[in-house]
Amino acid sequence: MKKMLSILLALTMLLSLCAPAFAEESHTITSEAFPIYTTGADTGETFKLYFLDGVTDLPYMEISDLCDLMTGLIGQEIVTFTKEIHGPVVTVTRNHEGSSDDGCSATFDFDKSEIRFVDYNVFTMKPNAATILDVTSLPVFNDEGEGMLIQKVDKGTFDRYGDELVLPFSDYGIELIYQPIEDGLYLLPLQTLNDFIFAPSTNQIFFYNGQSINVTTEINSGDELYYAAPTGERSPALTKYGYGELCMMLDYVYGLKEIHDIDSFGQLFHEVGFDQLLKGAEVAQADAAIYRLIADYLDDGHSSWHGFSYLTGDLDYTAPKGPSETKWSEQRELYASAREKFYPDGVPGYEEVGNTAYVTFDRFAFPGIESVDYFYNLEDMEDFSDAPDDTISLIMKAHAMITRENSPIENVVLDLSVNQGGAADTAVFVLAWFLGEANIGIKDTMTGAICSTTYRCDANRDHEFDERDTVADKNLFVLTSPVGFSCGNLVPCALKESGRVTVMGRTSGGGSCVVQKMSSAWGTSFQISGSHRISFIKNGSYYDVDRGADPDIVITSPEKFYDRAALTDYINSLY
């Protein structure tokens, strides 16, 4: 009898463990439609959000609405997302007819509170991407079918798809809500979708402030629409969910977690005393903890602050710079001051010194234009700007000057000594112009996927991609310093790895991860080093570029970087 009672007790415990979570809890669910703004502009549309048990600061999205949004934001009407329901399990499938990525799915298990991606990188990739980790976003064809600016080249690579990705929300105290009424409601926290669907795939974040939804990349000081909402405390439900979601997002998305020796962000928050601030009702303290995390404990150059939560308001608070950020700022001032001695009125974007052309820009900038047709409509040389907000026009001008009839140019120097990074599309264009073909390798720290993509550029604007679009037949040099960061580090690393370009100066400043704009569940706006780590391929292995490009020729004095008459004489002495 005692043995039979033990068996019955064990069986009862087993059945209770296996009982579906949705059968144990019931929520009162309400919904409301909110106006949608895109970077502050009213779209004239609304979107329905859902709320549980009268809590109005923690919004949810229904999975059918998610499929429609993904079709518009990610698929751009070329790729569609459809769902198939089996009780508490919903399978969402990416449909891209005629493509190898057709039929990739993700399983949303509302019983286990987890999402299982067969291939996360394929599921979230844009339809115009050449590879699963393509860093560019520019359109590659115009309405007439002609090639535009960048061509993505089909080449054999060492690409490897990532592992199956399981996001265990229950481990972080997060529920996916299934209400088995009528056709069923399948509710996902809006911030969870921001962190793992919208922000990584489109860089768009749904900022909710209780009055409206602002779809944008970031919130900054002075955003009147966002900060028009009343300030106040977070609900206990938002506080609990927001802490778990922040920990989970950072654990999975932050690309330098291993390098920073962080086992988990929950553990880090506890060790540095931030957990109580992040779990408290005082939103200003929670926001300040995120600010301090970025400044003190990430301190990686790409991670930075944008704006406080609407519940805090536009608070006048600035965290002190971390040691790496302080050192980088000092180095930038050192080299900028040295350059100013030689160019008190500003350094020209394009300059010829004897037989040597110097091309200088401090950001890989892309102008705020509606269409890349802009570059093809430029006619006179004076239309090509040396302005700091249009690097591609500068390269087109430089190319025309270097390749003109009877050109004296034999050497080309790309001066990136004060370059702070910028747009990946522009960096790809510059690399392809210098080398003829640019190869960018990426490793995804979240999924383990590795991939390289090859590009050409159209520097002479003839809609062709050939040897007339490159200066690869010249003697090529790149000038680097510790200031060179992000794309200002990627380009020197790729040029050095090519074996065809001489690196001069000092080791570049690093920065290996692609920037990822993010937010907290209560509306804090910031960015981190994302899971896509820029790498180069050597002997079949991927090595990230965080340590920078070491110079082939060391220049010790910053002033000697900008004495171009002496530098030109030295370059000519090498041949």
C-alpha positions in Angstrom: 0.0 0.0 0.0 2.8 2.4 0.9 4.5 1.7 -2.4 1.2 2.3 -4.3 0.7 5.6 -2.5 4.3 6.7 -3.5 3.6 5.9 -7.1 0.3 7.8 -7.1 1.9 10.8 -5.4 4.8 10.8 -8.0 2.2 10.4 -10.9 0.2 13.4 -9.5 3.3 15.5 -9.3 4.3 14.6 -12.8 0.8 15.4 -14.2 0.9 18.8 -12.4 4.3 19.6 -13.9 3.0 18.7 -17.4 -0.2 20.7 -17.2 -0.3 23.5 -19.7 0.4 26.9 -18.2 -2.5 28.6 -20.0 -5.0 26.3 -18.1 -3.7 27.5 -14.8 -4.0 31.3 -15.3 -6.7 33.5 -16.7 -6.2 37.2 -17.6 -8.7 40.0 -18.2 -7.6 41.2 -21.6 -8.4 44.7 -23.1 -7.3 46.3 -26.3 -6.9 49.9 -27.6 -5.8 51.4 -31.0 -3.1 54.0 -30.9 -2.0 56.5 -33.5 1.3 55.6 -35.3 4.0 58.1 -35.9 7.2 57.5 -37.9 10.1 59.6 -36.6 7.6 62.1 -35.3 5.4 62.4 -38.4 1.7 61.3 -38.1 1.1 58.4 -40.5 -2.7 58.7 -40.2 -2.9 55.1 -39.1 -3.5 53.3 -35.9 -2.4 50.0 -34.4 -4.1 47.8 -31.8 -2.3 46.9 -28.6 -3.4 44.5 -25.9 -3.2 44.8 -22.1 -3.6 42.4 -19.2 -5.5 42.9 -16.0 -5.8 46.7 -16.2 -2.1 47.3 -16.6 -1.8 50.0 -19.3 2.0 50.5 -19.4 2.9 46.9 -20.6 1.6 46.4 -24.1 1.2 43.2 -26.1 0.8 42.4 -29.8 -1.4 39.7 -31.3 0.5 37.2 -33.4 -1.7 37.8 -36.5 -0.8 41.5 -36.4 2.9 40.5 -36.0 2.7 38.5 -39.3 1.2 41.5 -41.1 3.9 43.9 -39.7 6.7 41.6 -40.6 5.4 41.3 -44.1 5.5 45.1 -44.4 8.6 45.9 -42.4 10.9 43.0 -43.2 9.3 41.5 -46.4 8.6 44.8 -48.0 5.6 43.0 -49.7 8.1 40.6 -51.4 8.3 38.2 -48.5 5.2 37.3 -46.6 4.7 35.7 -43.2 1.9 33.3 -42.4 0.8 31.4 -39.3 -0.4 27.9 -38.5 -2.1 27.2 -35.2 -2.0 24.0 -33.1 -3.5 24.8 -29.7 -0.9 26.8 -27.7 1.7 26.4 -30.4 1.8 28.8 -33.4 4.2 28.2 -36.3 5.1 31.4 -38.3 6.6 30.7 -41.7 8.6 33.0 -43.9 7.4 32.7 -47.5 9.7 33.9 -50.3 8.6 32.1 -53.4 11.4 31.3 -55.8 14.1 31.8 -53.2 16.2 29.3 -51.2 15.0 30.8 -48.0 11.3 30.0 -48.7 9.6 28.0 -45.9 11.9 29.1 -43.0 9.8 29.0 -39.8 9.7 29.9 -36.1 7.7 28.1 -33.5 6.0 30.2 -30.8 5.2 27.9 -27.9 2.8 29.7 -25.5 2.8 26.8 -23.1 6.5 26.7 -22.6 6.9 30.5 -23.2 9.7 30.1 -25.7 10.3 30.8 -29.4 12.3 28.3 -31.5 13.9 29.6 -34.7 15.0 26.9 -37.2 17.2 29.6 -38.8 17.0 33.0 -37.1 19.2 34.8 -39.7 17.1 33.6 -42.6 13.8 34.3 -40.8 14.8 38.0 -40.2 16.8 38.8 -43.3 15.6 41.4 -45.8 14.5 40.2 -49.3 17.2 42.3 -51.1 20.0 40.8 -49.0 22.6 38.9 -51.0 23.6 36.7 -48.0 22.2 35.9 -44.6 24.5 38.5 -43.0 24.6 41.2 -45.7 25.7 44.5 -44.1 24.3 46.8 -46.8 20.8 48.1 -47.3 21.0 50.2 -50.5 18.8 49.3 -53.4 20.9 47.7 -56.2 18.7 48.4 -59.2 16.7 51.4 -60.4 13.2 51.3 -62.0 14.8 50.5 -65.4 16.7 47.5 -64.0 20.1 49.2 -64.2 22.7 48.6 -61.5 23.1 51.3 -58.9 26.1 52.1 -56.7 26.8 48.6 -55.4 26.7 45.2 -57.0 26.6 42.1 -54.8 28.8 39.4 -56.4 28.0 35.7 -56.3 31.2 34.0 -55.1 32.0 30.8 -53.3 32.7 31.5 -49.6 33.2 29.8 -46.3 29.6 30.6 -45.3 28.0 28.5 -42.6 24.4 28.8 -41.4 23.7 29.2 -37.7 22.4 26.8 -35.1 18.8 26.5 -34.1 18.0 29.4 -31.7 15.7 28.9 -28.7 14.7 32.0 -26.7 13.7 30.7 -23.3 11.5 33.5 -22.0 10.3 31.5 -19.0 13.9 31.5 -17.7 13.7 35.3 -17.4 10.2 35.3 -15.9 8.4 36.3 -19.1 5.1 34.9 -20.2 3.7 34.5 -23.7 -0.1 34.8 -23.3 -2.6 32.4 -24.9 -6.3 33.0 -24.3 -8.3 30.0 -25.7 -11.4 31.9 -26.5 -13.2 31.8 -29.9 -10.3 31.7 -32.4 -7.8 32.3 -29.6 -5.7 35.3 -28.7 -1.9 34.8 -28.9 -0.2 37.7 -27.2 3.5 38.6 -27.3 5.1 41.4 -25.3 5.8 44.4 -27.6 9.3 44.9 -26.2 10.2 41.2 -26.8 9.3 41.7 -30.5 11.3 45.0 -30.5 14.4 43.2 -29.2 14.4 40.0 -31.3 12.4 40.8 -34.4 12.0 44.5 -35.3 15.2 46.1 -34.1 17.7 43.4 -35.4 16.0 43.1 -38.8 14.9 46.6 -39.6 16.5 48.9 -37.0 12.9 50.1 -36.3 11.7 50.2 -32.7 8.1 50.6 -31.5 8.3 53.2 -28.8 5.0 53.2 -26.8 4.3 56.1 -24.3 0.7 55.4 -23.3 -0.7 57.8 -25.9 0.9 56.9 -29.2 3.4 54.6 -31.0 6.5 56.2 -32.4 8.2 53.9 -34.9 11.8 55.1 -35.2 15.4 54.1 -34.7 16.0 56.1 -31.5 14.5 58.7 -29.2 16.6 61.8 -28.4 16.4 64.8 -26.1 13.8 67.2 -27.3 11.4 64.7 -28.9 8.3 66.7 -28.0 5.8 64.0 -29.1 7.4 61.2 -27.1 7.9 63.3 -24.0 4.4 64.8 -24.1 3.1 61.8 -22.2 2.7 62.0 -18.4 5.7 61.0 -16.3 5.4 58.7 -13.3 6.3 55.3 -11.9 6.2 51.9 -13.6 3.6 49.3 -12.7 4.9 46.3 -10.8 4.1 44.1 -13.9 6.2 46.4 -16.2 9.0 46.5 -13.6 9.2 42.7 -13.3 8.9 42.1 -17.0 11.2 45.0 -18.0 14.1 43.7 -15.9 13.9 40.2 -17.2 13.5 41.4 -20.8 16.5 43.7 -20.5 18.7 40.9 -19.1 17.6 38.5 -21.8 18.1 41.0 -24.6 21.6 41.8 -23.4 22.5 38.1 -22.8 21.6 37.2 -26.4 22.1 40.4 -28.5 25.2 42.0 -27.0 28.1 40.9 -29.3 31.0 41.5 -26.9 29.6 39.6 -23.9 32.2 36.9 -23.9 35.1 39.4 -24.5 33.9 41.5 -21.6 33.9 38.3 -19.4 30.1 38.6 -18.6 28.5 35.3 -17.8 25.0 36.9 -17.6 23.8 40.4 -17.3 21.6 39.5 -14.3 24.8 38.4 -12.5 26.6 41.6 -13.6 23.7 43.8 -12.4 23.8 42.1 -9.0 27.6 42.4 -8.7 27.6 46.1 -9.4 24.4 46.9 -7.4 22.3 47.9 -10.4 19.7 45.1 -9.9 17.8 47.0 -7.2 17.8 50.2 -9.2 16.5 48.4 -12.3 13.8 46.6 -10.2 12.7 49.7 -8.3 9.7 51.8 -9.0 11.8 54.9 -9.6 12.2 55.1 -13.3 14.9 57.8 -13.3 17.1 55.5 -11.2 16.5 52.6 -13.6 17.4 54.8 -16.6 20.5 56.0 -14.9 21.5 52.4 -14.2 21.4 51.7 -18.0 23.3 54.9 -18.7 26.0 53.8 -16.2 26.1 50.3 -17.6 26.9 51.7 -21.0 29.5 54.2 -19.8 31.2 52.1 -17.1 30.8 48.4 -17.9 30.4 48.3 -21.7 32.5 51.3 -22.7 33.1 49.8 -26.1 32.6 52.9 -28.4 29.5 51.5 -30.2 27.4 51.3 -27.1 25.9 54.7 -26.3 23.0 56.6 -24.8 20.1 58.3 -26.7 17.2 59.2 -24.4 15.4 58.7 -21.1 12.0 57.0 -20.8 8.9 59.0 -21.3 8.1 58.1 -17.7 11.3 59.8 -16.6 10.9 62.8 -18.9 13.8 64.5 -20.7 16.1 64.4 -17.6 19.2 66.5 -17.5 21.7 63.8 -16.5 24.9 62.6 -18.1 27.0 59.7 -16.9 30.7 60.2 -16.8 32.7 58.7 -19.7 34.4 55.3 -19.2 38.2 54.9 -19.6 38.1 53.7 -23.2 35.8 56.5 -24.3 37.9 59.1 -22.5 41.1 57.8 -24.1 39.5 57.8 -27.5 38.3 61.4 -27.1 41.8 62.5 -26.1 43.3 60.8 -29.1 40.9 62.4 -31.5 41.7 65.8 -30.1 45.4 65.1 -30.5 45.2 64.2 -34.2 42.6 66.8 -35.0 44.8 69.5 -33.5 47.8 68.3 -35.4 45.9 68.4 -38.7 44.6 71.9 -38.0 48.2 73.2 -37.8 48.6 72.2 -41.5 45.0 72.9 -42.5 43.7 75.8 -40.4 40.8 76.4 -42.8 39.9 72.7 -42.9 41.4 69.8 -44.8 40.1 69.3 -48.4 38.3 66.1 -49.2 40.4 65.7 -52.3 43.9 67.1 -52.7 46.8 66.4 -55.2 50.4 66.8 -54.0 52.6 66.1 -57.0 51.8 62.6 -58.2 49.9 61.6 -55.1 46.1 62.0 -54.4 44.9 62.4 -50.9 41.3 61.5 -50.1 40.2 62.6 -46.6 36.9 62.2 -44.7 36.1 61.8 -41.0 32.9 59.8 -41.4 31.6 57.2 -43.8 28.6 59.4 -44.4 25.6 58.8 -46.6 23.4 61.9 -47.4 19.8 62.2 -46.5 18.4 61.5 -49.9 15.2 59.7 -51.0 16.8 57.8 -53.9 20.3 56.8 -55.1 19.3 58.4 -58.4 20.8 61.5 -56.8 24.3 60.4 -57.5 23.5 59.7 -61.2 22.0 63.1 -61.7 25.1 65.0 -60.7 26.6 66.6 -63.9 29.3 69.2 -63.2 32.4 68.5 -61.1 31.5 71.3 -58.7 28.3 69.4 -57.9 30.4 66.7 -56.3 30.7 67.8 -52.8 33.6 67.7 -50.3 30.9 68.1 -47.6 31.3 65.8 -44.6 27.7 64.4 -45.1 28.3 62.8 -48.5 31.3 60.5 -48.8 30.2 58.7 -51.9 30.1 62.0 -54.0 33.6 62.7 -52.7 34.8 59.3 -53.9 33.1 59.8 -57.3 34.9 63.2 -57.6 38.2 61.7 -56.6 37.8 58.9 -59.1 37.1 61.3 -61.9 40.2 63.3 -61.0 42.5 60.4 -60.6 41.4 58.7 -63.8 41.1 61.8 -66.0 43.1 62.0 -69.3 46.8 62.7 -68.7 46.4 62.4 -65.0 49.7 62.6 -63.1 48.4 60.5 -60.2 50.5 57.4 -59.4 49.8 57.1 -55.7 46.4 57.3 -53.8 46.3 57.8 -50.0 43.1 57.2 -48.1 43.4 59.4 -45.0 41.2 57.8 -42.3 43.3 59.1 -39.4 40.4 61.0 -37.8 37.6 58.8 -39.1 35.0 57.9 -36.5 33.0 55.3 -38.6 29.6 55.6 -40.1 27.4 53.8 -42.7 28.3 50.3 -43.8 27.0 50.9 -47.3 29.5 53.8 -47.7 32.4 51.7 -46.3 31.6 48.9 -48.8 31.6 51.5 -51.7 35.0 52.9 -50.6 36.5 49.4 -50.2 35.3 48.3 -53.7 36.6 51.5 -55.2 40.1 50.9 -53.7 40.3 47.2 -54.4 38.0 46.4 -57.3 36.1 44.0 -55.0 35.3 44.3 -51.3 34.8 41.2 -49.2 33.1 41.7 -45.8 33.0 38.8 -43.3 30.5 38.6 -40.4 30.0 36.3 -37.5 26.7 36.2 -35.6 27.5 35.7 -31.9 23.9 34.8 -31.2 23.5 32.0 -33.7 27.0 31.0 -34.7 26.4 31.8 -38.4 29.4 33.0 -40.4 29.2 34.6 -43.8 31.1 36.7 -46.3 29.7 38.9 -48.9 31.5 40.3 -52.0 30.7 43.7 -53.5 31.7 45.9 -56.5 30.9 49.6 -56.9 30.0 51.9 -59.7 32.4 54.8 -59.2 32.1 56.2 -62.7 28.3 56.1 -62.8 27.9 54.1 -66.0 25.7 51.4 -64.4 28.5 48.9 -65.0 30.7 47.2 -62.5 34.2 46.7 -64.0 37.9 47.7 -63.9 36.9 51.3 -64.8 35.4 51.7 -61.3 38.5 51.2 -59.3 41.9 52.7 -58.6 43.4 49.3 -57.9 46.1 49.8 -60.5 47.7 52.7 -58.5 50.1 52.5 -55.6 47.6 52.4 -52.7 48.0 53.6 -49.1 45.8 54.1 -46.1 46.6 56.4 -43.2 45.3 55.2 -39.8 45.5 56.3 -36.1 44.0 55.1 -32.8 41.1 57.4 -33.6 39.9 55.2 -36.5 36.9 53.3 -35.2 34.0 51.1 -36.5 34.0 51.5 -40.3 37.1 53.7 -39.8 38.7 50.5 -38.5 36.9 48.0 -40.7 38.3 49.6 -43.9 42.0 49.7 -42.8 41.7 46.1 -41.6 40.2 44.9 -44.9 42.8 46.9 -46.9 45.6 45.4 -44.9 44.3 41.9 -45.3 44.1 42.3 -49.0 47.9 42.5 -49.2 47.6 45.2 -51.9 47.5 48.3 -49.7 50.3 49.8 -47.5 49.0 50.8 -44.0 50.8 53.9 -42.6 50.5 55.6 -39.2 49.5 53.9 -36.0 47.2 50.9 -35.1 43.6 51.7 -35.8 41.1 52.0 -32.9 39.0 48.8 -33.3 35.3 48.4 -33.0 34.2 45.0 -34.4 30.4 44.8 -33.9 27.7 46.3 -36.0 25.7 48.9 -34.0 22.3 47.7 -32.8 19.7 50.3 -31.7 17.7 49.1 -28.7 15.3 50.2 -26.0 14.0 49.1 -22.6 10.4 48.0 -22.0 9.7 51.3 -20.2 11.0 53.3 -23.2 14.7 54.1 -22.6 16.6 54.6 -25.9 20.2 53.5 -26.4 22.4 51.4 -28.6 24.8 48.5 -28.1 27.4 46.5 -30.0 25.1 44.0 -31.7 25.5 40.3 -32.4 27.0 40.8 -35.9 30.8 40.9 -35.5 32.8 42.1 -38.4 35.6 39.7 -39.3 38.1 38.8 -41.9 38.8 35.4 -43.3 42.3 33.9 -43.1 43.1 30.3 -43.8 39.4 29.5 -43.7 38.9 31.0 -40.2 37.1 34.2 -39.2 38.9 36.7 -37.0 37.2 39.8 -35.7 38.7 43.3 -36.3 38.4 44.6 -32.7 42.2 44.8 -32.2 42.6 47.1 -35.2 44.9 47.2 -38.2 48.7 47.4 -37.4 50.6 49.7 -39.7 53.2 48.4 -42.2 55.0 51.8 -41.8 54.8 53.4 -38.4 54.5 57.2 -38.2 55.2 58.2 -34.6 54.3 61.9 -34.6 50.8 63.1 -35.4 52.1 66.2 -37.1 54.0 64.0 -39.6 50.6 62.6 -40.7 49.7 65.9 -42.3 53.0 67.2 -43.8 51.9 65.9 -47.1 54.8 67.3 -49.1 57.2 65.3 -46.9 54.9 62.3 -46.9 54.7 62.3 -50.7 58.5 62.4 -51.0 58.7 59.4 -48.6 56.0 57.5 -50.6 57.9 58.1 -53.9 61.2 56.9 -52.2 59.6 53.5 -51.8 59.5 52.8 -55.6 
